[in-house]
Amino acid sequence: MSTERRPPSPDLFDDVLNVESRLHDAGYNDGLKDGNQAGIVEGRGFGLQKGFEKFLESGRFAGKAIVWANRLPSKRPANLDDAGSEKTLPPLPNNARLEKNIETLYSLVGPKVLSLENSDASVQDFDDRLKKAEGKARIIERVVGGAGRASS
C-alpha cells in the first residue's frame, strides 16, 4: 500500500469505502507488469524451441542428402574387392534426375547455406528452404523406394 498523503476528502468514509477499488487497481497493475515479463520469457523460450526443431529438421535432410549422394553409382569407388567385409547400402539407380534432386536437396539445407540470423527475411528464407527441401526429400524417397522413411 502506498504511504502518500491525500488531501482530506469531504466524506470521512471515502478512504474506507474505496479500499477495495484501490487494492484491486494496485493488484491489477502489478499483475499486468508480471504478466508482460512472463510473456516475454515464455515467448523467447518458445522461439528457441521452434528454432531448434527447424534446425534439427534441416540437419536431418542434409544428412539424408549426403547418404543418398554417396549411394549414387557415379559416386561409389570402382575398387570394391573387399566389399564383403564391410556393410554397405545398396547403390541407387543410375538416374540423372535423381542425382539432380539429391544435389538440389543438399543445396537447400547444407550447413553453409542456411542463415542463422534472426531477422524476418532470414527466418522466411529458412522456412522456404525447409519447405522446398521437404518436397525434394519426398520425391527422392519415392524414387529410392521409401527406404529412408523407416528411420524418420
N, CA, C and O of each residue as an XYZ file, in Angstrom:
608
protein
N       0.840     -1.177      0.000
C       0.000      0.000      0.000
C       0.879      1.232      0.000
O       1.938      1.244      0.628
N       0.453      2.254     -0.690
C       1.259      3.466     -0.752
C       1.047      4.294      0.505
O       0.005      4.231      1.158
N       2.069      5.068      0.814
C       2.019      5.900      2.025
C       1.873      7.369      1.670
O       2.114      8.235      2.511
N       1.483      7.662      0.442
C       1.375      9.061      0.049
C       0.159      9.694      0.708
O      -0.862      9.045      0.932
N       0.295     10.953      1.006
C      -0.789     11.701      1.661
C      -1.757     12.229      0.617
O      -1.357     12.722     -0.437
N      -3.007     12.118      0.926
C      -4.034     12.641      0.034
C      -4.733     13.798      0.741
O      -4.807     13.863      1.969
N      -5.231     14.687     -0.069
C      -5.972     15.787      0.577
C      -7.226     15.223      1.242
O      -7.832     14.274      0.744
N      -7.589     15.790      2.318
C      -8.776     15.272      3.020
C     -10.007     15.367      2.119
O     -10.248     16.379      1.461
N     -10.766     14.294      2.113
C     -11.975     14.277      1.301
C     -13.128     14.818      2.126
O     -13.105     14.797      3.356
N     -14.125     15.297      1.425
C     -15.263     15.841      2.170
C     -15.984     14.762      2.978
O     -16.594     15.052      4.007
N     -15.911     13.525      2.510
C     -16.569     12.440      3.231
C     -15.509     11.652      3.978
O     -14.530     11.220      3.370
N     -15.670     11.456      5.243
C     -14.698     10.750      6.065
C     -14.577      9.273      5.692
O     -13.535      8.667      5.937
N     -15.591      8.698      5.122
C     -15.594      7.269      4.839
C     -15.123      6.916      3.415
O     -15.106      5.742      3.045
N     -14.740      7.930      2.616
C     -14.287      7.649      1.247
C     -13.103      6.687      1.225
O     -13.081      5.748      0.429
N     -12.115      6.917      2.097
C     -10.945      6.033      2.116
C     -11.342      4.605      2.459
O     -10.850      3.662      1.840
N     -12.191      4.441      3.399
C     -12.602      3.116      3.830
C     -13.453      2.438      2.755
O     -13.303      1.242      2.509
N     -14.326      3.181      2.128
C     -15.224      2.608      1.135
C     -14.515      2.309     -0.193
O     -14.992      1.482     -0.970
N     -13.402      2.962     -0.454
C     -12.682      2.767     -1.717
C     -11.433      1.896     -1.573
O     -10.633      1.812     -2.505
N     -11.256      1.256     -0.436
C     -10.088      0.395     -0.226
C     -10.070     -0.736     -1.254
O      -9.033     -1.024     -1.851
N     -11.196     -1.356     -1.450
C     -11.256     -2.479     -2.386
C     -10.854     -2.035     -3.796
O     -10.095     -2.730     -4.471
N     -11.349     -0.907     -4.229
C     -11.029     -0.401     -5.563
C      -9.540     -0.078     -5.683
O      -8.921     -0.404     -6.696
N      -8.960      0.557     -4.666
C      -7.528      0.894     -4.702
C      -6.673     -0.368     -4.722
O      -5.716     -0.455     -5.491
N      -7.009     -1.341     -3.886
C      -6.238     -2.581     -3.844
C      -6.385     -3.365     -5.154
O      -5.428     -3.969     -5.638
N      -7.585     -3.347     -5.711
C      -7.802     -4.017     -6.998
C      -6.930     -3.381     -8.077
O      -6.278     -4.086     -8.848
N      -6.918     -2.053     -8.132
C      -6.109     -1.357     -9.144
C      -4.624     -1.644     -8.955
O      -3.910     -1.866     -9.933
N      -4.151     -1.643     -7.716
C      -2.731     -1.918     -7.451
C      -2.387     -3.357     -7.842
O      -1.349     -3.603     -8.455
N      -3.251     -4.296     -7.490
C      -3.020     -5.698     -7.843
C      -3.069     -5.919     -9.342
O      -2.280     -6.685     -9.897
N      -4.000     -5.244     -9.988
C      -4.111     -5.371    -11.446
C      -2.840     -4.864    -12.123
O      -2.306     -5.526    -13.013
N      -2.359     -3.711    -11.712
C      -1.145     -3.144    -12.318
C       0.073     -4.027    -12.064
O       0.898     -4.217    -12.958
N       0.191     -4.569    -10.848
C       1.306     -5.485    -10.562
C       1.204     -6.753    -11.414
O       2.208     -7.223    -11.951
N       0.008     -7.299    -11.537
C      -0.192     -8.498    -12.348
C       0.084     -8.249    -13.818
O       0.634     -9.107    -14.508
N      -0.297     -7.077    -14.296
C      -0.043     -6.723    -15.690
C       1.456     -6.658    -15.961
O       1.934     -7.155    -16.981
N       2.185     -6.048    -15.049
C       3.642     -5.941    -15.200
C       4.281     -7.329    -15.151
O       5.135     -7.647    -15.978
N       3.874     -8.152    -14.186
C       4.417     -9.515    -14.076
C       4.036    -10.366    -15.289
O       4.847    -11.159    -15.767
N       2.824    -10.208    -15.783
C       2.373    -10.963    -16.947
C       3.150    -10.605    -18.199
O       3.483    -11.477    -19.002
N       3.441     -9.320    -18.367
C       4.242     -8.907    -19.524
C       5.621     -9.540    -19.463
O       6.125    -10.040    -20.470
N       6.229     -9.522    -18.296
C       7.565    -10.104    -18.131
C       7.523    -11.614    -18.379
O       8.397    -12.150    -19.060
N       6.530    -12.296    -17.839
C       6.412    -13.746    -18.042
C       6.150    -14.062    -19.514
O       6.651    -15.060    -20.033
N       5.374    -13.222    -20.184
C       5.100    -13.428    -21.601
C       6.352    -13.307    -22.453
O       6.534    -14.058    -23.411
N       7.212    -12.365    -22.103
C       8.470    -12.198    -22.836
C       9.348    -13.425    -22.650
O       9.911    -13.943    -23.615
N       9.464    -13.889    -21.416
C      10.295    -15.067    -21.132
C       9.736    -16.297    -21.843
O      10.488    -17.058    -22.452
N       8.424    -16.492    -21.766
C       7.803    -17.654    -22.407
C       7.938    -17.581    -23.927
O       8.176    -18.597    -24.582
N       7.789    -16.391    -24.482
C       7.926    -16.213    -25.927
C       9.328    -16.529    -26.412
O       9.501    -17.152    -27.459
N      10.328    -16.104    -25.657
C      11.708    -16.409    -26.042
C      11.976    -17.908    -25.969
O      12.625    -18.473    -26.849
N      11.479    -18.539    -24.927
C      11.655    -19.991    -24.798
C      10.980    -20.738    -25.933
O      11.543    -21.690    -26.474
N       9.781    -20.313    -26.298
C       9.052    -20.947    -27.398
C       9.790    -20.739    -28.718
O       9.880    -21.653    -29.538
N      10.317    -19.530    -28.918
C      11.073    -19.241    -30.136
C      12.316    -20.102    -30.250
O      12.631    -20.605    -31.329
N      13.024    -20.275    -29.143
C      14.214    -21.133    -29.152
C      13.843    -22.577    -29.472
O      14.536    -23.248    -30.237
N      12.763    -23.045    -28.890
C      12.322    -24.422    -29.129
C      11.975    -24.636    -30.601
O      12.414    -25.616    -31.202
N      11.197    -23.733    -31.181
C      10.804    -23.880    -32.588
C      12.014    -23.744    -33.505
O      12.122    -24.468    -34.494
N      12.922    -22.825    -33.190
C      14.131    -22.671    -33.991
C      14.978    -23.928    -33.968
O      15.512    -24.346    -34.995
N      15.099    -24.532    -32.788
C      15.872    -25.769    -32.667
C      15.234    -26.885    -33.484
O      15.932    -27.635    -34.166
N      13.905    -26.997    -33.418
C      13.210    -28.041    -34.179
C      13.436    -27.871    -35.684
O      13.650    -28.852    -36.397
N      13.387    -26.627    -36.164
C      13.606    -26.381    -37.594
C      15.046    -26.686    -37.983
O      15.298    -27.270    -39.037
N      15.982    -26.294    -37.140
C      17.389    -26.548    -37.435
C      17.668    -28.049    -37.419
O      18.436    -28.543    -38.244
N      17.059    -28.770    -36.498
C      17.204    -30.221    -36.437
C      16.658    -30.868    -37.714
O      17.272    -31.780    -38.267
N      15.519    -30.393    -38.165
C      14.916    -30.925    -39.392
C      15.818    -30.664    -40.597
O      15.981    -31.535    -41.451
N      16.400    -29.477    -40.667
C      17.293    -29.182    -41.800
C      18.530    -30.072    -41.746
O      19.021    -30.505    -42.789
N      19.038    -30.351    -40.558
C      20.180    -31.255    -40.421
C      19.836    -32.674    -40.831
O      20.662    -33.382    -41.408
N      18.624    -33.084    -40.534
C      18.173    -34.423    -40.925
C      18.114    -34.541    -42.445
O      18.529    -35.552    -43.012
N      17.597    -33.507    -43.099
C      17.556    -33.517    -44.568
C      18.959    -33.488    -45.159
O      19.230    -34.180    -46.141
N      19.852    -32.698    -44.576
C      21.232    -32.634    -45.084
C      21.907    -33.996    -44.937
O      22.626    -34.433    -45.836
N      21.680    -34.661    -43.815
C      22.254    -35.994    -43.604
C      21.730    -37.004    -44.604
O      22.491    -37.809    -45.140
N      20.417    -36.961    -44.857
C      19.844    -37.874    -45.856
C      20.440    -37.609    -47.230
O      20.738    -38.545    -47.973
N      20.615    -36.325    -47.573
C      21.174    -35.980    -48.886
C      22.593    -36.511    -49.026
O      22.972    -36.981    -50.099
N      23.381    -36.442    -47.964
C      24.758    -36.951    -48.008
C      24.761    -38.465    -48.201
O      25.527    -38.988    -49.011
N      23.910    -39.165    -47.462
C      23.843    -40.628    -47.592
C      23.393    -41.007    -48.998
O      23.986    -41.884    -49.625
N      22.351    -40.351    -49.493
C      21.872    -40.663    -50.842
C      22.934    -40.354    -51.890
O      23.110    -41.122    -52.837
N      23.641    -39.239    -51.732
C      24.683    -38.877    -52.707
C      25.794    -39.918    -52.726
O      26.342    -40.219    -53.787
N      26.128    -40.463    -51.575
C      27.173    -41.490    -51.516
C      26.699    -42.841    -52.039
O      27.516    -43.719    -52.315
N      25.399    -43.014    -52.176
C      24.866    -44.266    -52.728
C      24.699    -44.213    -54.238
O      24.407    -45.231    -54.866
N      24.881    -43.040    -54.825
C      24.759    -42.927    -56.282
C      25.875    -43.710    -56.953
O      27.006    -43.697    -56.467
N      25.590    -44.387    -58.051
C      26.613    -45.205    -58.718
C      27.832    -44.400    -59.151
O      28.948    -44.914    -59.080
N      27.665    -43.187    -59.586
C      28.803    -42.392    -60.049
C      29.690    -41.944    -58.894
O      30.838    -41.561    -59.116
N      29.191    -41.984    -57.691
C      29.947    -41.545    -56.518
C      30.637    -42.700    -55.792
O      31.415    -42.469    -54.866
N      30.366    -43.920    -56.196
C      30.926    -45.077    -55.497
C      32.311    -45.388    -56.044
O      32.543    -45.233    -57.243
N      33.237    -45.823    -55.194
C      34.576    -46.166    -55.671
C      34.538    -47.394    -56.582
O      33.710    -48.288    -56.403
N      35.438    -47.424    -57.552
C      35.477    -48.528    -58.519
C      36.013    -49.805    -57.893
O      35.611    -50.894    -58.301
N      36.905    -49.708    -56.918
C      37.526    -50.872    -56.288
C      36.644    -51.357    -55.143
O      36.650    -50.766    -54.064
N      35.906    -52.399    -55.364
C      35.025    -52.951    -54.335
C      35.417    -54.388    -54.011
O      34.549    -55.209    -53.715
N      36.722    -54.708    -54.061
C      37.178    -56.080    -53.810
C      36.861    -56.536    -52.397
O      36.434    -57.672    -52.186
N      37.069    -55.645    -51.420
C      36.847    -56.045    -50.030
C      35.481    -55.579    -49.545
O      35.304    -55.332    -48.352
N      34.522    -55.455    -50.440
C      33.187    -55.008    -50.061
C      32.471    -56.035    -49.189
O      31.541    -55.683    -48.464
N      32.885    -57.289    -49.247
C      32.246    -58.316    -48.442
C      32.519    -58.143    -46.960
O      31.697    -58.554    -46.141
N      33.634    -57.554    -46.591
C      33.959    -57.389    -45.179
C      33.272    -56.172    -44.571
O      33.136    -56.091    -43.351
N      32.841    -55.235    -45.393
C      32.168    -54.041    -44.894
C      30.682    -54.111    -45.211
O      30.271    -54.687    -46.219
N      29.900    -53.526    -44.347
C      28.467    -53.430    -44.603
C      28.224    -52.136    -45.365
O      28.603    -51.058    -44.907
N      27.604    -52.241    -46.506
C      27.308    -51.058    -47.308
C      25.849    -51.077    -47.724
O      25.207    -52.126    -47.781
N      25.354    -49.905    -48.007
C      23.996    -49.781    -48.511
C      23.999    -50.072    -50.000
O      24.989    -49.799    -50.678
N      22.929    -50.612    -50.513
C      22.883    -50.890    -51.956
C      22.903    -49.576    -52.740
O      22.385    -48.560    -52.276
N      23.494    -49.603    -53.914
C      23.547    -48.373    -54.714
C      22.159    -47.987    -55.217
O      21.277    -48.830    -55.378
N      21.996    -46.707    -55.456
C      20.740    -46.201    -56.001
C      20.739    -46.381    -57.514
O      21.798    -46.566    -58.113
N      19.585    -46.331    -58.128
C      19.536    -46.456    -59.588
C      20.308    -45.316    -60.258
O      20.367    -44.204    -59.734
N      20.890    -45.602    -61.406
C      21.620    -44.589    -62.155
C      20.600    -43.719    -62.876
O      20.133    -44.065    -63.961
N      20.262    -42.600    -62.273
C      19.189    -41.749    -62.757
C      19.655    -40.297    -62.632
O      19.915    -39.823    -61.526
N      19.760    -39.597    -63.753
C      20.249    -38.210    -63.743
C      19.311    -37.296    -62.965
O      19.769    -36.396    -62.260
N      18.019    -37.516    -63.082
C      17.060    -36.680    -62.353
C      17.180    -36.903    -60.847
O      17.098    -35.952    -60.069
N      17.374    -38.146    -60.436
C      17.561    -38.453    -59.019
C      18.809    -37.746    -58.493
O      18.785    -37.157    -57.412
N      19.889    -37.808    -59.255
C      21.132    -37.153    -58.839
C      20.925    -35.643    -58.706
O      21.416    -35.033    -57.756
N      20.213    -35.047    -59.638
C      19.953    -33.605    -59.581
C      19.082    -33.264    -58.380
O      19.313    -32.251    -57.719
N      18.087    -34.090    -58.087
C      17.233    -33.846    -56.923
C      18.023    -33.932    -55.622
O      17.789    -33.145    -54.705
N      18.944    -34.867    -55.533
C      19.766    -35.002    -54.327
C      20.673    -33.784    -54.171
O      20.828    -33.256    -53.070
N      21.268    -33.342    -55.276
C      22.115    -32.144    -55.220
C      21.300    -30.921    -54.821
O      21.761    -30.094    -54.033
N      20.101    -30.807    -55.359
C      19.230    -29.679    -55.018
C      18.844    -29.724    -53.547
O      18.839    -28.695    -52.872
N      18.523    -30.908    -53.052
C      18.176    -31.052    -51.638
C      19.316    -30.568    -50.758
O      19.099    -29.804    -49.818
N      20.531    -31.011    -51.061
C      21.666    -30.592    -50.230
C      21.926    -29.095    -50.370
O      22.304    -28.441    -49.398
N      21.730    -28.550    -51.555
C      21.964    -27.113    -51.730
C      20.929    -26.281    -50.972
O      21.187    -25.122    -50.649
N      19.776    -26.855    -50.690
C      18.749    -26.141    -49.925
C      19.037    -26.124    -48.432
O      18.736    -25.141    -47.756
N      19.620    -27.206    -47.907
C      19.771    -27.320    -46.450
C      21.208    -27.534    -45.996
O      21.437    -27.864    -44.832
N      22.158    -27.359    -46.865
C      23.555    -27.517    -46.467
C      23.911    -26.537    -45.361
O      23.372    -25.430    -45.330
N      24.806    -26.913    -44.453
C      25.110    -26.061    -43.304
C      25.717    -24.709    -43.675
O      25.596    -23.754    -42.908
N      26.357    -24.614    -44.817
C      26.971    -23.344    -45.199
C      25.985    -22.404    -45.891
O      26.304    -21.236    -46.116
N      24.815    -22.886    -46.223
C      23.854    -22.085    -46.976
C      22.819    -21.436    -46.063
O      22.348    -20.336    -46.350
N      22.467    -22.092    -44.987
C      21.404    -21.593    -44.121
C      21.906    -20.460    -43.234
O      22.994    -20.531    -42.662
N      21.102    -19.428    -43.134
C      21.444    -18.282    -42.300
C      20.936    -18.518    -40.880
O      19.846    -19.054    -40.678
N      21.737    -18.112    -39.906
C      21.337    -18.263    -38.507
C      20.896    -16.931    -37.904
O      20.733    -16.819    -36.689
N      20.705    -15.931    -38.749
C      20.250    -14.634    -38.258
C      18.786    -14.738    -37.836
O      18.068    -15.658    -38.229
N      18.371    -13.772    -37.028
C      17.007    -13.800    -36.509
C      16.169    -12.665    -37.100
O      15.227    -12.198    -36.460
N      16.498    -12.223    -38.297
C      15.691    -11.187    -38.937
C      14.497    -11.839    -39.635
O      14.492    -13.042    -39.894
N      13.507    -11.036    -39.928
C      12.306    -11.573    -40.581
C      12.631    -12.201    -41.929
O      12.116    -13.267    -42.265
N      13.493    -11.531    -42.705
C      13.840    -12.048    -44.033
C      14.592    -13.372    -43.927
O      14.343    -14.288    -44.710
N      15.511    -13.480    -42.966
C      16.285    -14.715    -42.805
C      15.402    -15.872    -42.361
O      15.539    -16.992    -42.853
N      14.507    -15.600    -41.443
C      13.596    -16.648    -40.958
C      12.682    -17.105    -42.091
O      12.428    -18.300    -42.242
N      12.190    -16.166    -42.881
C      11.328    -16.520    -44.013
C      12.093    -17.361    -45.031
O      11.562    -18.340    -45.556
N      13.351    -16.976    -45.311
C      14.175    -17.737    -46.249
C      14.425    -19.148    -45.720
O      14.350    -20.120    -46.472
N      14.723    -19.256    -44.421
C      14.960    -20.559    -43.798
C      13.720    -21.435    -43.935
O      13.817    -22.601    -44.321
N      12.559    -20.873    -43.620
C      11.309    -21.638    -43.712
C      11.018    -22.068    -45.150
O      10.577    -23.192    -45.390
N      11.266    -21.167    -46.104
C      11.042    -21.519    -47.514
C      11.958    -22.650    -47.952
O      11.523    -23.581    -48.629
N      13.229    -22.570    -47.564
C      14.188    -23.613    -47.935
C      13.789    -24.953    -47.312
O      13.876    -25.997    -47.957
N      13.354    -24.910    -46.060
C      12.956    -26.141    -45.378
C      11.733    -26.765    -46.055
O      11.659    -27.984    -46.203
N      10.789    -25.939    -46.460
C       9.588    -26.440    -47.139
C       9.950    -27.071    -48.488
O       9.444    -28.139    -48.834
N      10.828    -26.405    -49.246
C      11.258    -26.959    -50.536
C      12.041    -28.255    -50.334
O      11.889    -29.209    -51.097
N      12.874    -28.277    -49.303
C      13.665    -29.482    -49.022
C      12.758    -30.647    -48.662
O      13.025    -31.787    -49.043
N      11.692    -30.368    -47.933
C      10.741    -31.424    -47.576
C      10.125    -32.033    -48.835
O       9.972    -33.251    -48.930
N       9.775    -31.190    -49.792
C       9.226    -31.685    -51.051
C      10.235    -32.503    -51.838
O       9.896    -33.558    -52.375
N      11.480    -32.024    -51.911
C      12.531    -32.764    -52.629
C      12.783    -34.112    -51.964
O      12.954    -35.121    -52.649
N      12.806    -34.134    -50.639
C      13.047    -35.391    -49.927
C      11.938    -36.394    -50.228
O      12.206    -37.586    -50.382
N      10.700    -35.921    -50.313
C       9.590    -36.815    -50.649
C       9.758    -37.407    -52.044
O       9.521    -38.595    -52.262
N      10.169    -36.563    -52.979
C      10.385    -37.035    -54.359
C      11.480    -38.095    -54.382
O      11.325    -39.142    -55.010
N      12.581    -37.821    -53.700
C      13.711    -38.757    -53.678
C      13.300    -40.063    -53.010
O      13.656    -41.140    -53.489
N      12.558    -39.984    -51.913
C      12.126    -41.194    -51.210
C      11.233    -42.057    -52.097
O      11.292    -43.285    -52.022
N      10.414    -41.435    -52.927
C       9.570    -42.216    -53.842
C      10.416    -42.970    -54.854
O      10.144    -44.131    -55.158
N      11.451    -42.300    -55.378
C      12.315    -42.942    -56.371
C      13.137    -44.049    -55.724
O      13.301    -45.129    -56.292
N      13.651    -43.769    -54.528
C      14.501    -44.735    -53.825
C      13.666    -45.909    -53.335
O      14.183    -47.016    -53.185
N      12.414    -45.686    -53.093
C      11.552    -46.763    -52.626
C      11.104    -46.555    -51.200
O      10.573    -47.477    -50.581
N      11.307    -45.364    -50.664
C      10.853    -45.065    -49.317
C      11.675    -45.680    -48.224
O      11.235    -45.709    -47.075
N      12.870    -46.182    -48.538
C      13.700    -46.812    -47.511
C      14.073    -45.824    -46.427
O      14.295    -46.223    -45.284
N      14.147    -44.554    -46.752
C      14.523    -43.539    -45.767
C      13.427    -43.228    -44.782
O      13.693    -42.653    -43.727
N      12.195    -43.593    -45.098
C      11.072    -43.271    -44.220
C      11.065    -44.080    -42.935
O      10.583    -43.597    -41.910
N      11.579    -45.279    -42.964
C      11.539    -46.135    -41.779
C      12.364    -45.543    -40.654
O      12.046    -45.756    -39.484
N      13.414    -44.806    -40.977
C      14.268    -44.247    -39.932
C      13.786    -42.896    -39.458
O      14.341    -42.359    -38.499
N      12.775    -42.324    -40.090
C      12.299    -40.991    -39.730
C      11.492    -41.030    -38.473
O      11.008    -39.994    -38.017
